[in-house]
Amino acid sequence: MKTKYFLDTIKMIAYRAETAMANIIRKTMPRQDDARSLLRSLYNTDADILPDGEKQELVVRLHQPANRCSADTIANLCQELNATCTKFPGTDLKLVYKMVS
């Protein structure tokens, strides 16, 4: 029974995080109903994860989507996430999100 509660808690945290990101990207999307769909496609996109010990950063490089509007929306999300100065758990590395072509 404890395992079920633990998994339900993880699912709830993930849903709330996704909702927060959807609210951010809806501000710049022409069709706001597509926010969660865009996030799902982002989750399935290849990314490079590069630790930079000198700068104390963990750089997450996201590859550009084919659609220019989606690329602009994701770039805005990256800016918003970078503004939080979030540290990767268990390290002193600040998460930095970037778009690459």
C-alpha positions, -999 to 999 in steps of 0.1 A, spaced: 0 0 0 29 24 8 43 18 -27 10 30 -43 10 62 -22 46 69 -32 38 64 -69 7 85 -66 27 113 -50 53 111 -78 25 113 -104 9 143 -87 43 161 -85 49 154 -122 14 166 -132 18 198 -112 52 205 -128 37 199 -163 8 222 -155 32 249 -144 51 246 -176 19 245 -197 8 278 -180 41 293 -190 40 283 -226 3 292 -231 13 329 -228 32 327 -261 11 301 -280 -14 311 -306 -35 280 -298 -34 276 -261 -51 242 -261 -20 227 -277 3 234 -247 3 199 -232 7 184 -267 38 206 -273 52 196 -239 47 159 -247 66 163 -280 93 182 -261 97 152 -237 103 129 -266 128 152 -283 165 144 -282 186 165 -258 223 168 -250 232 170 -213 266 185 -207 281 192 -173 304 222 -171 324 221 -139 341 254 -145 309 273 -148 291 251 -122 263 244 -148 245 214 -162 236 224 -197 206 208 -213 206 215 -250 172 209 -267 170 203 -304 149 227 -325 114 214 -335 105 217 -371 78 244 -364 91 279 -359 63 289 -336 69 259 -314 106 267 -313 99 303 -301 76 289 -274 101 264 -262 129 291 -263 106 312 -240 101 282 -217 139 278 -215 143 315 -205 117 311 -178 133 279 -164 168 294 -165 155 324 -145 147 300 -116 184 292 -111 175 256 -102 203 234 -89 204 198 -101 196 177 -71 226 164 -52 250 188 -69 260 224 -70 253 225 -108 228 251 -120 205 238 -147 207 258 -179 184 251 -208 194 261 -244 180 256 -279 204 243 -306 198 239 -343 
